């Protein structure tokens, strides 16, 4: 999924900030618990205040990912 996500990151540059969490890094454990992280891959749509607007779990098609991003950009 990484190539698809990186492609969307380039496409939405300047409109969406993509951040990546290393689930194997123990320094992220508290943040993972706060998010309710349980499965890889998981994607979170988060507003400017850090509020999780939507959580996507598992394989997400590029079309579904793009549709979700567009929904929250409107």
Secondary structure, DSSP 4 states (H G I P E B T S, - for coil): -HHHHHHHHHHTTTT-------TT-GGGHHHHHHHT--SSSEEEEE-TTS-EEEEEES---HHHHHHHHHHHH-
